[in-house]
């Protein structure tokens, strides 16, 4: 993951007042992407700024024609590494409503605090976050305790790797929690309900429309949850390997086991000990596929797959929709993810 220069909140607040935010040479854009931008078009719509795609989707689906939604994270930009431009930071202060996920994008967290917009909603407060690491899901440790997690040289290497992972990903979520809640349709539905209620409060004149749209979205997410539950109920294996640990909530929801090459960060490099461990897990659990994602390099996934004689496929963490996405929106891409999991896990 790229190193970020984080600015103390007090300093950022002063900078925002002058319309200045520290810029990196690789800043993706100076303007919020999509919609009409913060401040609206004077047409009576609520000016909404969403931090990245999963928040944008909720705002658009629930807000409907009554909101003008902009997103801080342009399509194709890895959201963890977002750095804000001057106009983006200034536009935050002009928004009627801000929807973000605290802990995922440190630059956004700082700017949102500095903006001080009354109707600011942190999606992380609308459900329960959990701590996840490289290994998430049904009990697996006992199976490999003797061969991979014992003492000796490997045990020491693994301990060092865990310490490094803790340092590397301490910024993820609140107190090290996993922020990828949108990949569990049930948790995402909980967040949707909270967003709907907050929009009703922010724009009471259109409360009835927000309630109707929230109900419709929750129904679609419930249908998606049912499809995952049925599709993954009976599989040849419950273990899948991914490039980074984005699918912990999904794995727990449907009784699967996620083994990630790195951790919560999509760009951290795995240790030799972790590669060795994954090779053993793949053999024992009959894993045939290593999943990679669309917004980061597939190099590590392909290296691990080639080393173990495995196939590769896409499992999209839905951090953004691009031309490479296997679907036009959240539900379509999640349905594609389900199909990929069913194939890789040998659904019956």
VENNORZI-V294815 format. One record per residue. RES is the residue in one letter. PSI is psi in radians with two decimals (NA if undefined). BURIAL is b if it has 24 or more other C-alpha atoms within 12 Angstrom, else e. D_CENTER is the distance of its C-alpha to the mean C-alpha in Angstrom with 2 decimals. Layout:
RES;PSI;BURIAL;D_CENTER / RES;PSI;BURIAL;D_CENTER
//
This chain:
X;2.48;e;14.60 / X;2.54;e;16.80 / X;2.32;e;18.69 / X;2.58;e;18.20 / X;1.81;e;21.18 / X;2.39;b;20.25 / X;2.27;b;22.88 / X;2.58;e;24.24 / X;-0.75;e;23.76 / X;-0.74;e;27.50 / X;-0.70;e;27.87 / X;-0.64;b;25.05 / X;-0.74;b;26.64 / X;-0.69;e;29.90 / X;-0.70;e;28.47 / X;-0.60;b;26.73 / X;-0.51;e;30.10 / X;0.03;e;31.59 / X;0.44;b;28.82 / X;2.33;e;27.95 / X;2.44;b;24.76 / X;2.31;b;24.76 / X;2.54;b;23.86 / X;2.70;e;22.95 / X;-0.34;e;24.71 / X;0.28;e;21.47 / X;2.26;b;20.22 / X;-0.54;b;18.88 / X;2.67;b;20.68 / X;-0.18;b;22.82 / X;2.57;b;22.09 / X;2.48;b;19.28 / X;2.48;b;18.67 / X;2.86;b;19.61 / X;-2.72;b;21.83 / X;0.05;b;24.82 / X;2.78;b;23.33 / X;2.62;b;23.64 / X;-0.21;b;27.09 / X;-2.94;b;27.25 / X;0.32;e;30.30 / X;0.36;e;32.76 / X;0.19;e;32.42 / X;-0.12;e;31.49 / X;2.64;b;27.81 / X;2.19;b;25.34 / X;1.92;b;23.64 / X;2.35;b;19.91 / X;2.19;b;17.38 / X;2.53;b;13.63 / X;-0.70;b;11.35 / X;3.14;b;9.07 / X;-0.87;b;9.10 / X;-0.56;b;7.73 / X;-0.66;b;10.07 / X;-0.77;b;12.60 / X;-0.79;b;12.90 / X;-0.80;b;13.77 / X;-0.72;b;16.15 / X;-0.75;b;17.82 / X;-0.70;b;18.30 / X;-0.67;b;19.60 / X;-0.57;b;21.37 / X;-2.35;b;23.03 / X;-0.06;e;26.03 / X;-0.01;b;26.24 / X;2.67;b;23.39 / X;1.78;b;22.96 / X;2.29;b;19.28 / X;2.66;b;18.21 / X;2.48;b;14.86 / X;-0.44;b;14.66 / X;1.92;b;12.48 / X;2.66;b;14.71 / X;2.32;b;14.00 / X;-0.20;b;13.84 / X;2.26;b;12.70 / X;2.01;b;10.01 / X;-0.53;b;8.31 / X;-0.50;b;8.67 / X;0.24;b;12.29 / X;2.34;b;13.13 / X;2.33;b;16.68 / X;2.48;b;18.36 / X;2.99;b;21.69 / X;-0.84;b;24.68 / X;-0.63;b;24.59 / X;-0.81;b;20.91 / X;-0.72;b;21.73 / X;-0.68;b;24.95 / X;-0.51;b;23.49 / X;-0.73;b;21.27 / X;-0.30;b;24.60 / X;-0.13;b;25.95 / X;2.66;b;23.30 / X;-0.47;b;24.38 / X;2.33;b;20.96 / X;2.30;b;17.65 / X;2.09;b;14.33 / X;3.06;b;11.53 / X;1.75;b;9.15 / X;2.36;b;11.26 / X;-0.28;b;10.44 / X;-0.68;b;7.48 / X;1.62;b;10.10 / X;-0.67;b;13.58 / X;-0.65;b;15.55 / X;-0.75;b;14.30 / X;-0.81;b;15.04 / X;-0.79;b;18.50 / X;-0.66;b;19.27 / X;-0.74;b;18.42 / X;-0.74;b;20.69 / X;-0.58;b;23.32 / X;-0.66;b;23.26 / X;0.58;b;24.35 / X;2.33;b;23.75 / X;-0.89;e;25.05 / X;1.28;b;22.59 / X;2.19;b;19.34 / X;2.17;b;16.76 / X;1.95;b;14.02 / X;-0.43;b;11.79 / X;-0.36;b;11.53 / X;-0.07;b;15.28 / X;-0.02;b;15.30 / X;-3.04;b;14.37 / X;2.17;e;14.76 / X;2.64;b;12.38 / X;2.87;e;13.49 / X;2.21;b;13.98 / X;2.63;b;12.92 / X;-2.54;b;14.19 / X;-0.40;b;15.13 / X;2.05;b;16.83 / X;2.38;b;15.59 / X;-2.66;b;17.58 / X;2.74;b;21.30 / X;2.23;e;23.83 / X;-0.31;e;24.30 / X;-0.69;e;25.67 / X;-0.58;e;29.26 / X;-0.57;e;29.43 / X;0.09;e;28.85 / X;-0.79;e;30.31 / X;-0.67;e;33.66 / X;-0.50;e;32.72 / X;-0.41;b;29.66 / X;0.23;b;29.17 / X;-2.94;e;32.75 / X;-2.79;e;34.53 / X;-2.88;e;35.92 / X;-0.76;e;34.42 / X;-0.72;e;31.22 / X;-0.71;e;30.63 / X;-0.73;e;31.09 / X;-0.75;b;28.75 / X;-0.67;b;26.02 / X;-0.74;e;26.64 / X;-0.67;e;26.36 / X;-0.73;b;23.09 / X;-0.69;b;21.64 / X;-0.74;e;23.00 / X;-0.72;e;21.49 / X;-0.69;b;18.01 / X;-0.69;b;18.47 / X;-0.74;e;19.54 / X;-0.64;b;16.93 / X;0.30;b;13.91 / X;-0.43;b;15.73 / X;-0.28;b;13.84 / X;2.14;b;10.48 / X;-3.12;b;10.48 / X;2.20;b;13.99 / X;0.67;e;16.52 / X;0.20;b;14.26 / X;2.80;b;12.15 / X;2.10;b;8.78 / X;-0.06;b;6.30 / X;0.88;b;3.96 / X;-0.44;b;6.87 / X;-0.23;b;6.56 / X;0.00;b;7.20 / X;1.91;b;10.40 / X;-0.52;b;12.64 / X;-0.82;b;14.79 / X;-0.67;b;12.51 / X;-0.64;b;11.18 / X;-0.65;b;14.94 / X;-0.75;b;15.70 / X;-0.73;b;13.54 / X;-0.74;b;15.29 / X;-0.72;b;18.58 / X;-0.67;b;18.05 / X;-0.75;b;17.18 / X;-0.80;b;20.25 / X;-0.68;b;22.43 / X;-0.58;b;21.51 / X;-0.64;b;22.32 / X;-0.72;b;25.57 / X;-0.68;e;26.43 / X;-0.52;b;25.69 / X;1.23;b;27.62 / X;-0.44;e;30.05 / X;-0.46;e;32.11 / X;0.41;b;29.46 / X;-0.71;e;28.37 / X;-0.72;e;29.73 / X;-0.71;b;27.71 / X;-0.71;b;24.44 / X;-0.75;b;25.43 / X;-0.78;e;26.31 / X;-0.64;b;23.10 / X;-0.79;b;21.02 / X;-0.75;b;23.21 / X;-0.73;e;22.84 / X;-0.76;b;19.04 / X;-0.65;b;19.05 / X;-0.72;e;21.64 / X;-0.68;b;19.61 / X;-0.60;b;16.69 / X;-0.71;e;19.45 / X;-0.70;e;20.92 / X;-0.75;b;17.72 / X;-0.76;b;17.56 / X;-0.71;e;21.23 / X;-0.75;e;20.82 / X;-0.77;b;18.37 / X;-0.79;b;20.74 / X;-0.74;e;23.76 / X;-0.49;b;22.50 / X;0.19;b;21.38 / X;-0.66;b;24.22 / X;1.76;e;26.64 / X;2.77;b;25.54 / X;-0.56;e;27.42 / X;2.71;b;24.80 / X;0.00;b;21.85 / X;2.34;b;20.32 / X;2.61;b;17.87 / X;2.29;b;16.94 / X;2.86;b;13.75 / X;-0.76;b;13.35 / X;2.81;b;10.67 / X;1.13;b;9.80 / X;-0.26;b;6.43 / X;0.49;b;8.72 / X;-0.77;b;10.65 / X;-0.71;b;10.66 / X;-0.77;b;11.57 / X;-0.79;b;14.14 / X;-0.68;b;15.68 / X;-0.68;b;15.97 / X;0.36;b;17.90 / X;0.54;b;19.81 / X;3.04;b;18.32 / X;2.00;b;18.02 / X;2.24;b;15.16 / X;2.01;b;16.65 / X;2.59;b;14.59 / X;-0.76;b;16.56 / X;-2.38;b;15.04 / X;-2.37;b;12.84 / X;-0.37;b;9.48 / X;2.27;b;10.32 / X;-0.20;b;10.20 / X;0.07;b;13.69 / X;2.60;b;15.67 / X;2.40;b;18.74 / X;2.68;b;19.79 / X;2.81;b;23.20 / X;-0.61;e;26.19 / X;-0.68;b;26.25 / X;-0.69;b;22.78 / X;-0.77;b;23.82 / X;-0.75;b;27.00 / X;-0.74;b;25.33 / X;-0.63;b;23.06 / X;-0.74;b;26.26 / X;-0.75;b;27.94 / X;-0.74;b;25.18 / X;-0.71;b;25.08 / X;-0.84;e;28.84 / X;-0.67;e;29.19 / X;0.14;b;26.47 / X;0.80;b;27.37 / X;2.27;b;24.03 / X;-0.14;b;24.67 / X;2.44;b;21.42 / X;2.16;b;18.89 / X;2.43;b;15.64 / X;3.07;b;14.16 / X;3.07;b;11.67 / X;-0.41;b;12.72 / X;-0.10;b;11.62 / X;2.93;b;13.10 / X;2.49;e;16.53 / X;0.13;b;17.53 / X;-0.85;e;20.43 / X;-0.76;b;19.51 / X;-0.76;b;18.62 / X;-0.58;b;21.90 / X;-0.81;b;23.82 / X;-0.74;b;22.85 / X;-0.79;b;23.59 / X;-0.66;e;26.90 / X;-0.53;e;27.88 / X;0.08;b;27.58 / X;0.64;e;28.79 / X;2.87;b;25.60 / X;2.95;b;24.13 / X;2.66;b;20.81 / X;2.97;b;18.61 / X;2.29;b;15.27 / X;1.87;b;12.41 / X;2.11;b;9.81 / X;0.03;b;6.03 / X;0.73;b;6.66 / X;-0.10;b;5.33 / X;2.64;b;9.08 / X;2.21;b;12.30 / X;-3.10;b;15.15 / X;-0.38;e;18.51 / X;-0.21;e;17.21 / X;2.47;b;14.88 / X;1.04;b;16.68 / X;2.78;e;16.80 / X;-0.29;e;17.19 / X;-3.08;b;14.62 / X;-0.92;b;11.95 / X;-0.76;b;14.72 / X;-0.71;e;16.35 / X;-0.65;b;13.50 / X;-0.64;b;12.79 / X;-0.65;b;16.57 / X;-0.69;b;16.59 / X;-0.73;b;14.20 / X;-0.79;b;16.69 / X;-0.70;b;19.57 / X;-0.70;b;18.34 / X;-0.73;b;17.96 / X;-0.73;b;21.32 / X;-0.81;b;22.95 / X;-0.60;b;21.70 / X;-0.09;b;22.45 / X;0.90;b;25.74 / X;2.45;e;25.39 / X;NA;e;28.92
//
